[in-house]
Amino acid sequence: MKLTGAAILMECLLEQGVDTVFGYPGGTILNVYDELYKYRDRIHHVTTCHEQGASHAADGYARSTGKVGVCFVTSGPGATNVVTGMAAAHMDSSPVVFITCNVAETMIGRDAFQECDITGIAMPITKEAFQVDDAAKMADTVRAAFALARSGRPGPVLIDIFNNVAKEEAEYEPLPVSEHAERGFLGELMGRARTSQLKTPEPDMGDIEKLAEMIQASEKPMLICGGGVVRSRAHEEYRAFMRRIDAPSAITVMGGGAIYGADELSTGMIGMHGSQASNNAVAHCDLLIGVGTRFNERVTMDVNSFARNAKVVHIDIDRAEIDKNVKTDHHVIGDAKKVLSLLLDLLPQMDHTKWKEYVFSFPTETEYDEREDCLTPSQITRTISRMNPEDTVVATDVGQHQMWSIQHFHFSYPGQLLTSGGFGAMGFGLGAAIGAKVGNPEKEVIHMTGDGSFRMNCNELATEVRYRLPITTFILNNRRLGMVAQWQTLLFDGRLSETVPDRGPDFLKLAEAYGLKGARVTNVEELEAAIREAAEEKKKGLGYVVECVIQSDEMVRPMVAGGQEITNFLLD
């Protein structure tokens, strides 16, 4: 049958099982939105207040559901406004298909209104950036984009469509997803893809057998659980593996939820703000196994002294990550779920009681002073945890509140923690929370943020209200850009250069302007009352804003300065 390029796009989205799209309309994408109007009973569109909010919402949807997120935006500033969202998804291996429309092909290179080479911009921060110059290529391009986004190491893919292509007609033949890999043009597109394979690499049994031998020879094994365990939904296999070899396990920022935060074998976060238990265990273990982690500088700190007493093993789906940051003694290439399952078949039950006694002689979590005159980070997180369901989804922005959330919330399943770990994008949180709530309407969703981050995304409160998404936002307000100010205090002799902005808005009046209630709280009793009122507002389909006033000089502890040995704590 003959359809326009825009109609083919819609049919291909339905082929992929897409029922939700996040986006913001504009001039060059009007033909797509006009076609979307005809599909509105099958594809739900969430219009955010800003394209960046749409990009983070699609990302949050993908992370929390395990599906591919979809984002529509127009050309020029619309396209460039999602670049941050692309980079955040790329760094954290989140499968999102970004669909932009550009000016007509005849106008390219003529500085047309809102013309932009978005494929060139996106190339380093996507798995592939496709440009559709023929309606006849639309179907297979969309199919290739989704296959790439979800295959191997997941990640974002861009499809840029010339405006004229959306209007042109071409033959469309429906094709089940199960048959996509056999399609000739699809194979050609996949063959020229710049990164990551279409098929997940099969692990080598020889590599797995060697690792099993190394584990059985170890007396002091230590594990690091990374985002790859979360992405592959390998949490059950990882937990079984951890118990089988009886080894302590740390998490990276992206590993939250892969193991239960309060597990008796969990040492908490590792690295710059890692626990004393995690960092000391890595320094003194004889075998370190990192699963689905990049071993980036926030984890390793001084790479030359990192795990100096251990043989280092890396399990990862992406060969490019092996030996990139840390020189390994052995590695296994493959999906974490498959590798761990095969390892379990080879390993007997082990006992490392003496080693665990040493590791857990150090704190796994920072204890803050219990005070009545002000709130502490642990008081806030403990109260929120106690008064909300255990499976509550937590979306964070970036900064001190992010570290406190990962340190003190005990996440229990993949997709429960939504945070911009690799790219560190302030403004990520509220958009991600919106995407998570759309994708998981039955779950409670909260948004943890700081006063600096919230100013970057508070406009999305309007989206939250319009679509009746009852999200509770907790602002940890210390009246400064807390994480940067912490570094300035400790490493720059206290020179707080431009990190104490001393500006509005009044967050409660802002919430009221959007039609939401809120509360400013200074102690646990007030916080409890606010959470109870938020629960009543949720029954009406409304969110709530809680401004938690904390000390301006509160710091994330522990802390190791960049480039220092992992046990050289600046703060403990």
C-alpha positions as CSV (number, residue, x, y, z in Angstrom):
1,M,0.0,0.0,0.0
2,K,1.1,3.6,-0.6
3,L,1.6,5.9,2.4
4,T,3.3,9.1,3.1
5,G,6.6,9.0,4.9
6,A,4.9,10.3,8.0
7,A,2.3,7.5,7.9
8,I,5.0,4.9,7.3
9,L,6.8,6.2,10.4
10,M,3.6,5.8,12.5
11,E,3.0,2.2,11.2
12,C,6.6,1.3,12.0
13,L,6.2,2.6,15.5
14,L,3.2,0.4,15.9
15,E,5.3,-2.5,14.5
16,Q,7.7,-1.9,17.4
17,G,5.0,-1.9,20.0
18,V,5.4,1.8,20.7
19,D,2.3,3.2,22.4
20,T,3.9,6.3,24.0
21,V,6.0,9.2,22.5
22,F,7.4,12.2,24.3
23,G,8.0,15.4,22.3
24,Y,7.4,19.0,21.3
25,P,6.0,20.1,17.9
26,G,7.5,22.6,15.5
27,G,7.5,23.8,11.9
28,T,9.5,21.1,10.1
29,I,7.8,18.2,12.0
30,L,4.3,19.4,11.4
31,N,3.6,16.7,8.8
32,V,4.5,14.0,11.4
33,Y,2.4,15.6,14.1
34,D,-0.6,15.9,11.6
35,E,-0.2,12.1,11.0
36,L,0.1,11.5,14.7
37,Y,-3.3,13.1,15.2
38,K,-4.8,10.4,13.1
39,Y,-3.1,7.7,15.3
40,R,-3.9,9.4,18.6
41,D,-6.1,6.5,19.7
42,R,-3.1,4.1,19.4
43,I,0.0,6.3,20.2
44,H,-0.2,8.5,23.3
45,H,1.9,11.7,23.0
46,V,3.2,13.6,26.0
47,T,4.0,17.2,25.3
48,T,6.6,18.6,27.6
49,C,7.4,22.2,28.3
50,H,10.9,22.0,26.7
51,E,12.5,19.6,24.3
52,Q,15.2,18.7,26.9
53,G,12.4,17.6,29.2
54,A,11.0,15.4,26.5
55,S,14.4,13.8,25.9
56,H,14.8,13.0,29.6
57,A,11.2,11.7,29.9
58,A,11.8,9.3,27.0
59,D,15.0,8.2,28.8
60,G,13.3,7.8,32.1
61,Y,10.5,5.8,30.4
62,A,13.1,3.5,28.8
63,R,15.1,3.0,32.0
64,S,12.1,2.2,34.2
65,T,10.2,0.0,31.8
66,G,13.0,-1.8,29.9
67,K,11.4,-0.7,26.6
68,V,12.8,1.7,23.9
69,G,11.8,5.3,24.6
70,V,10.8,7.6,21.7
71,C,11.2,11.4,21.4
72,F,9.9,13.7,18.7
73,V,11.3,17.2,18.1
74,T,11.6,19.6,15.3
75,S,14.7,21.0,13.5
76,G,17.2,23.6,14.6
77,P,16.8,24.6,18.3
78,G,14.3,21.8,18.8
79,A,16.9,19.2,17.7
80,T,19.8,20.9,19.6
81,N,17.7,21.1,22.8
82,V,17.7,17.3,23.0
83,V,21.5,16.9,22.6
84,T,22.0,16.8,26.4
85,G,19.3,14.1,26.6
86,M,21.1,12.1,23.8
87,A,24.4,12.4,25.6
88,A,22.9,11.3,28.9
89,A,21.3,8.3,27.3
90,H,24.5,7.5,25.5
91,M,26.7,7.6,28.6
92,D,24.3,5.4,30.6
93,S,23.4,3.0,27.8
94,S,19.7,3.8,27.7
95,P,17.7,2.8,24.5
96,V,16.0,5.9,23.1
97,V,15.1,6.6,19.5
98,F,15.2,10.3,18.8
99,I,13.2,11.4,15.7
100,T,13.8,14.8,14.3
101,C,12.6,16.5,11.1
102,N,14.9,18.8,9.2
103,V,14.3,21.3,6.5
104,A,13.5,20.2,3.0
105,E,16.5,18.5,1.2
106,T,16.6,21.2,-1.4
107,M,17.2,23.8,1.4
108,I,20.1,22.0,3.0
109,G,23.3,24.0,3.0
110,R,21.5,27.3,2.3
111,D,21.1,28.5,6.0
112,A,17.4,27.9,5.8
113,F,15.3,28.9,8.8
114,Q,16.0,26.4,11.7
115,E,18.4,24.4,9.5
116,C,20.8,22.3,11.5
117,D,23.2,19.4,10.8
118,I,21.8,17.4,13.7
119,T,23.2,14.1,12.4
120,G,26.7,15.6,12.5
121,I,26.2,16.9,16.0
122,A,24.7,13.6,17.2
123,M,27.3,11.3,15.7
124,P,29.6,11.1,18.8
125,I,26.7,10.7,21.3
126,T,24.5,8.1,19.6
127,K,25.0,4.5,18.4
128,E,24.0,5.7,14.9
129,A,22.6,8.8,13.3
130,F,20.4,8.0,10.3
131,Q,19.1,10.6,7.8
132,V,16.1,9.7,5.7
133,D,16.2,11.2,2.2
134,D,13.6,8.9,0.6
135,A,10.2,7.8,1.8
136,A,10.9,4.4,0.4
137,K,13.7,4.0,3.0
138,M,11.6,5.2,6.0
139,A,10.4,1.7,7.1
140,D,13.7,0.0,7.2
141,T,15.5,2.9,8.7
142,V,13.0,3.0,11.6
143,R,13.4,-0.8,12.0
144,A,17.2,-0.6,12.0
145,A,17.1,2.3,14.6
146,F,15.0,0.2,17.0
147,A,17.1,-2.9,16.5
148,L,20.3,-0.9,17.2
149,A,18.9,0.9,20.2
150,R,18.0,-2.3,22.0
151,S,20.7,-4.6,20.8
152,G,24.1,-5.4,22.3
153,R,25.0,-2.5,24.6
154,P,21.8,-0.4,24.4
155,G,21.9,3.2,23.6
156,P,20.3,6.1,21.7
157,V,19.8,6.3,18.0
158,L,18.8,9.4,15.9
159,I,16.5,9.4,12.8
160,D,16.6,12.8,11.0
161,I,13.9,13.1,8.3
162,F,13.9,15.7,5.6
163,N,10.7,17.7,5.6
164,N,9.8,16.8,2.1
165,V,10.2,13.0,2.8
166,A,7.5,13.2,5.4
167,K,5.0,14.3,2.7
168,E,6.2,12.0,-0.1
169,E,4.4,8.7,-0.8
170,A,6.1,5.3,-1.0
171,E,5.1,1.6,-0.8
172,Y,4.8,0.3,2.7
173,E,4.7,-3.4,3.5
174,P,4.0,-4.4,7.1
175,L,6.7,-6.6,8.6
176,P,6.7,-8.4,12.0
177,V,9.6,-7.5,14.2
178,S,10.6,-11.2,14.2
179,E,11.4,-10.9,10.4
180,H,13.3,-7.6,10.5
181,A,16.8,-9.2,10.7
182,E,16.2,-11.0,7.4
183,R,15.4,-7.7,5.5
184,G,18.0,-6.9,2.9
185,F,18.1,-3.1,3.3
186,L,17.9,-3.5,7.1
187,G,21.0,-5.6,6.9
188,E,22.8,-3.0,4.8
189,L,21.9,-0.3,7.3
190,M,23.1,-2.4,10.2
191,G,26.3,-3.2,8.3
192,R,27.3,0.4,8.2
193,A,26.4,1.2,11.8
194,R,29.3,2.8,13.5
195,T,29.1,1.2,16.9
196,S,28.1,-1.9,18.7
197,Q,26.9,-5.1,17.1
198,L,23.4,-6.1,16.3
199,K,23.7,-9.4,18.0
200,T,24.9,-9.8,21.6
201,P,28.3,-11.5,21.6
202,E,28.3,-15.1,22.9
203,P,30.7,-15.5,25.8
204,D,33.7,-17.8,25.4
205,M,33.4,-20.9,27.6
206,G,37.1,-21.0,28.0
207,D,37.1,-17.5,29.4
208,I,34.3,-18.4,31.8
209,E,36.1,-21.6,32.9
210,K,39.3,-19.7,33.6
211,L,37.3,-17.1,35.7
212,A,35.7,-19.9,37.7
213,E,39.2,-21.2,38.5
214,M,40.4,-17.8,39.5
215,I,37.3,-17.4,41.8
216,Q,37.9,-20.8,43.5
217,A,41.6,-19.8,44.1
218,S,40.7,-16.5,45.7
219,E,40.5,-16.0,49.5
220,K,39.4,-12.3,49.3
221,P,37.1,-11.8,46.4
222,M,35.3,-8.4,45.8
223,L,32.6,-7.5,43.3
224,I,31.6,-4.2,41.7
225,C,28.1,-4.1,40.3
226,G,27.7,-1.6,37.4
227,G,24.9,-0.4,35.2
228,G,25.3,-3.3,32.8
229,V,23.7,-5.5,35.4
230,V,20.7,-3.2,35.5
231,R,20.4,-2.8,31.8
232,S,20.5,-6.6,31.1
233,R,18.1,-7.1,34.0
234,A,20.6,-9.6,35.4
235,H,19.9,-8.8,39.0
236,E,18.7,-12.3,40.0
237,E,21.8,-13.9,38.5
238,Y,24.1,-11.3,40.1
239,R,22.6,-11.8,43.5
240,A,22.9,-15.6,43.2
241,F,26.5,-15.3,42.0
242,M,27.3,-12.9,44.9
243,R,26.0,-15.4,47.4
244,R,27.5,-18.5,45.7
245,I,31.0,-17.1,46.0
246,D,30.2,-15.3,49.3
247,A,31.8,-12.1,48.2
248,P,31.1,-8.5,49.3
249,S,29.7,-6.3,46.5
250,A,29.9,-2.5,45.9
251,I,27.7,-0.6,43.5
252,T,28.6,2.1,41.0
253,V,26.2,5.0,40.6
254,M,24.5,3.2,37.8
255,G,24.4,-0.1,39.6
256,G,21.7,0.9,42.1
257,G,18.9,-1.6,42.3
258,A,20.9,-4.5,40.9
259,I,21.4,-5.7,44.4
260,Y,19.2,-4.9,47.4
261,G,20.7,-1.9,49.1
262,A,20.4,-3.3,52.6
263,D,21.8,-6.8,51.6
264,E,24.2,-8.2,54.1
265,L,26.8,-8.5,51.3
266,S,26.4,-5.0,50.1
267,T,29.2,-2.6,50.9
268,G,27.4,0.4,49.4
269,M,28.7,2.8,46.7
270,I,32.3,2.8,45.6
271,G,34.7,5.6,44.5
272,M,34.8,9.3,45.1
273,H,31.8,9.1,47.5
274,G,32.1,5.4,48.2
275,S,31.8,3.9,51.6
276,Q,34.8,3.1,53.7
277,A,33.8,-0.6,53.4
278,S,33.7,-0.5,49.6
279,N,36.9,1.5,49.1
280,N,38.9,-0.5,51.7
281,A,37.7,-3.8,50.3
282,V,38.9,-2.9,46.8
283,A,42.3,-1.8,48.1
284,H,42.8,-5.1,50.0
285,C,41.0,-7.8,47.9
286,D,43.0,-10.4,46.0
287,L,40.4,-10.7,43.2
288,L,38.3,-7.9,41.9
289,I,35.5,-8.7,39.5
290,G,33.7,-5.7,37.8
291,V,30.4,-6.6,36.1
292,G,29.0,-4.1,33.6
293,T,31.0,-1.2,34.8
294,R,33.2,1.3,32.8
295,F,35.8,1.6,35.7
296,N,35.6,5.3,35.2
297,E,37.7,7.8,37.2
298,R,34.9,8.4,39.7
299,V,35.1,4.7,40.6
300,T,38.9,4.1,40.4
301,M,40.2,7.5,41.5
302,D,44.0,7.0,41.1
303,V,44.0,4.3,38.4
304,N,47.7,3.4,39.2
305,S,46.9,2.3,42.8
306,F,43.4,1.0,42.1
307,A,43.1,-2.6,43.3
308,R,46.9,-2.9,43.4
309,N,46.8,-6.1,45.5
310,A,44.2,-7.9,43.2
311,K,43.9,-9.6,40.0
312,V,41.3,-7.6,38.1
313,V,38.6,-9.2,36.0
314,H,36.1,-7.3,33.8
315,I,32.8,-8.8,32.5
316,D,31.2,-6.5,29.9
317,I,29.1,-6.7,26.8
318,D,31.2,-4.1,25.0
319,R,34.7,-5.1,24.0
320,A,35.7,-1.4,23.7
321,E,35.4,-1.0,27.5
322,I,38.0,-3.7,28.2
323,D,41.3,-2.3,29.3
324,K,40.1,1.2,28.4
325,N,40.5,2.6,31.9
326,V,41.9,-0.3,34.0
327,K,44.3,-2.9,32.8
328,T,42.7,-6.3,33.4
329,D,44.2,-9.7,34.2
330,H,41.3,-11.5,32.6
331,H,38.0,-10.5,30.9
332,V,34.8,-12.1,29.6
333,I,32.9,-10.5,26.8
334,G,29.1,-11.0,26.8
335,D,25.8,-10.1,28.3
336,A,26.0,-10.1,32.1
337,K,22.9,-12.3,32.5
338,K,24.3,-15.0,30.2
339,V,27.8,-14.9,31.7
340,L,26.7,-15.0,35.3
341,S,24.3,-17.9,34.5
342,L,27.1,-19.9,32.9
343,L,29.4,-19.1,35.9
344,L,26.9,-20.3,38.4
345,D,26.9,-23.7,36.7
346,L,30.6,-24.1,37.4
347,L,30.9,-22.8,40.9
348,P,30.4,-24.6,44.3
349,Q,29.2,-22.8,47.4
350,M,32.0,-20.9,49.0
351,D,32.6,-19.3,52.4
352,H,34.7,-16.2,53.0
353,T,33.7,-15.4,56.6
354,K,37.1,-14.1,57.7
355,W,37.3,-11.8,54.7
356,K,33.8,-10.5,55.2
357,E,34.5,-9.7,58.9
358,Y,37.4,-7.5,57.8
359,V,35.4,-5.7,55.0
360,F,32.3,-5.1,57.2
361,S,34.4,-3.8,60.1
362,F,34.3,-0.5,58.1
363,P,31.1,1.5,57.7
364,T,28.9,0.8,54.7
365,E,26.9,4.0,55.1
366,T,27.6,7.5,56.5
367,E,25.9,8.2,59.8
368,Y,24.9,11.9,60.1
369,D,24.3,13.6,63.4
370,E,20.7,13.3,64.5
371,R,19.6,16.8,65.2
372,E,16.2,18.4,66.1
373,D,17.0,21.9,64.9
374,C,17.6,21.0,61.2
375,L,17.2,18.1,58.8
376,T,20.1,15.8,57.8
377,P,20.3,14.0,54.5
378,S,19.9,10.6,56.2
379,Q,16.8,11.8,58.1
380,I,15.2,12.9,54.9
381,T,15.9,9.7,53.0
382,R,15.0,7.4,55.9
383,T,11.7,9.2,56.4
384,I,10.8,9.1,52.7
385,S,11.7,5.4,52.6
386,R,9.6,4.6,55.7
387,M,6.5,6.4,54.5
388,N,6.5,5.3,50.8
389,P,6.1,1.8,49.2
390,E,9.3,-0.2,49.0
391,D,9.1,-0.3,45.1
392,T,8.9,3.5,44.8
393,V,10.8,4.8,41.7
394,V,13.3,7.5,42.6
395,A,14.5,9.9,39.9
396,T,17.3,12.3,40.8
397,D,18.9,15.3,39.4
398,V,22.7,15.8,39.8
399,G,24.6,17.0,42.8
400,Q,24.8,16.4,46.6
401,H,21.2,15.2,46.8
402,Q,22.0,12.6,44.1
403,M,24.8,11.1,46.1
404,W,22.8,11.1,49.3
405,S,20.0,9.4,47.5
406,I,22.2,6.6,46.2
407,Q,24.0,6.2,49.5
408,H,20.9,6.1,51.7
409,F,18.0,4.8,49.7
410,H,18.0,1.0,49.6
411,F,17.0,0.3,46.0
412,S,15.7,-3.2,45.4
413,Y,15.2,-3.7,41.6
414,P,16.5,-2.5,38.2
415,G,14.9,0.7,37.0
416,Q,14.0,1.9,40.5
417,L,16.8,4.4,40.5
418,L,16.8,6.9,37.6
419,T,19.9,9.1,37.5
420,S,22.3,10.7,35.1
421,G,25.4,8.9,36.1
422,G,27.9,9.2,33.3
423,F,26.9,12.6,31.8
424,G,25.8,14.2,35.1
425,A,23.0,16.3,33.6
426,M,21.4,18.7,36.0
427,G,17.8,19.0,35.0
428,F,17.4,15.3,34.3
429,G,15.3,14.3,37.2
430,L,11.8,15.8,36.7
431,G,11.6,14.7,33.1
432,A,12.8,11.2,34.0
433,A,10.2,11.1,36.8
434,I,7.5,12.0,34.3
435,G,8.6,9.3,31.9
436,A,8.7,6.7,34.7
437,K,5.2,7.6,35.9
438,V,3.8,7.4,32.4
439,G,5.4,4.0,31.9
440,N,4.6,2.7,35.4
441,P,1.3,4.4,36.4
442,E,0.8,1.8,39.2
443,K,4.0,2.8,41.0
444,E,4.8,5.7,43.3
445,V,7.4,8.0,41.7
446,I,9.4,10.6,43.5
447,H,11.8,13.3,42.3
448,M,14.8,14.1,44.4
449,T,16.5,17.3,43.6
450,G,18.5,20.3,44.8
451,D,17.6,24.0,44.6
452,G,20.2,24.4,41.8
453,S,19.0,21.5,39.7
454,F,15.3,22.2,40.3
455,R,15.6,25.7,38.7
456,M,16.7,23.9,35.5
457,N,13.6,21.7,35.2
458,C,10.8,23.2,37.3
459,N,8.9,24.2,34.1
460,E,8.0,20.5,33.7
461,L,5.6,20.8,36.7
462,A,3.2,22.0,34.1
463,T,3.6,18.7,32.2
464,E,3.1,16.9,35.5
465,V,-0.2,18.7,36.2
466,R,-1.5,18.6,32.6
467,Y,-1.3,14.8,32.4
468,R,-2.3,14.2,36.1
469,L,1.0,12.6,37.1
470,P,1.1,12.6,40.9
471,I,4.9,12.9,41.4
472,T,6.3,14.2,44.7
473,T,9.3,16.5,44.4
474,F,11.7,16.8,47.3
475,I,14.0,19.8,47.1
476,L,17.0,19.5,49.4
477,N,17.6,23.3,49.7
478,N,20.9,24.4,51.0
479,R,20.8,27.8,49.2
480,R,23.8,27.0,47.1
481,L,25.2,24.8,44.3
482,G,26.1,22.3,46.9
483,M,28.4,19.8,45.2
484,V,30.5,22.5,43.5
485,A,30.5,24.6,46.7
486,Q,31.7,21.5,48.6
487,W,34.7,21.1,46.2
488,Q,35.4,24.9,46.5
489,T,35.3,24.6,50.3
490,L,37.6,21.6,50.5
491,L,39.9,22.1,47.5
492,F,39.9,25.8,46.7
493,D,40.4,27.3,50.2
494,G,36.7,28.1,50.7
495,R,36.4,30.5,47.8
496,L,32.7,30.1,46.9
497,S,33.0,31.6,43.4
498,E,29.4,31.9,42.0
499,T,28.0,29.0,43.9
500,V,25.8,30.9,46.3
501,P,23.4,32.4,43.8
502,D,21.1,33.9,46.5
503,R,18.0,34.1,44.3
504,G,14.5,32.9,44.0
505,P,12.0,31.7,43.3
506,D,9.9,30.9,46.3
507,F,9.4,27.2,45.5
508,L,6.1,26.9,47.3
509,K,4.7,29.9,45.4
510,L,6.0,28.4,42.2
511,A,4.2,25.1,42.9
512,E,1.0,27.1,43.6
513,A,1.4,28.9,40.3
514,Y,1.3,25.5,38.6
515,G,-1.7,24.4,40.7
516,L,0.2,22.2,43.2
517,K,0.4,22.3,46.9
518,G,3.6,22.2,48.8
519,A,5.3,22.5,52.2
520,R,8.6,23.9,53.5
521,V,10.0,21.6,56.2
522,T,12.8,22.0,58.7
523,N,12.5,18.8,60.9
524,V,11.3,15.2,60.7
525,E,7.9,15.9,62.1
526,E,7.1,18.5,59.5
527,L,8.5,16.2,56.8
528,E,6.2,13.4,57.9
529,A,3.2,15.8,57.8
530,A,4.1,16.9,54.3
531,I,4.4,13.3,53.0
532,R,1.0,12.6,54.4
533,E,-0.5,15.6,52.7
534,A,1.3,14.6,49.4
535,A,-0.4,11.2,49.7
536,E,-3.8,12.9,49.8
537,E,-3.0,15.0,46.8
538,K,-2.0,11.9,44.9
539,K,-5.5,10.6,45.3
540,K,-6.6,13.6,43.3
541,G,-4.0,12.9,40.6
542,L,-1.9,15.8,41.7
543,G,1.8,16.0,42.6
544,Y,3.3,17.9,45.5
545,V,6.5,19.9,46.3
546,V,8.4,19.5,49.5
547,E,11.2,22.0,50.2
548,C,13.5,20.4,52.7
549,V,15.7,23.1,54.4
550,I,19.1,21.7,55.2
551,Q,22.3,23.2,56.5
552,S,24.2,25.2,53.8
553,D,27.5,23.6,54.8
554,E,26.3,20.0,54.8
555,M,28.6,17.8,52.8
556,V,28.5,14.4,51.1
557,R,30.6,12.0,53.1
558,P,32.9,10.1,52.6
559,M,34.9,11.9,49.9
560,V,38.1,11.1,48.1
561,A,39.6,14.0,46.1
562,G,40.0,13.3,42.3
563,G,43.2,11.5,41.4
564,Q,43.9,10.4,45.0
565,E,44.2,6.8,46.2
566,I,40.8,5.3,46.8
567,T,41.4,4.9,50.6
568,N,42.7,8.5,51.0
569,F,39.5,9.9,52.4
570,L,39.4,13.7,52.5
571,L,36.2,13.3,54.5
572,D,35.1,10.2,56.4
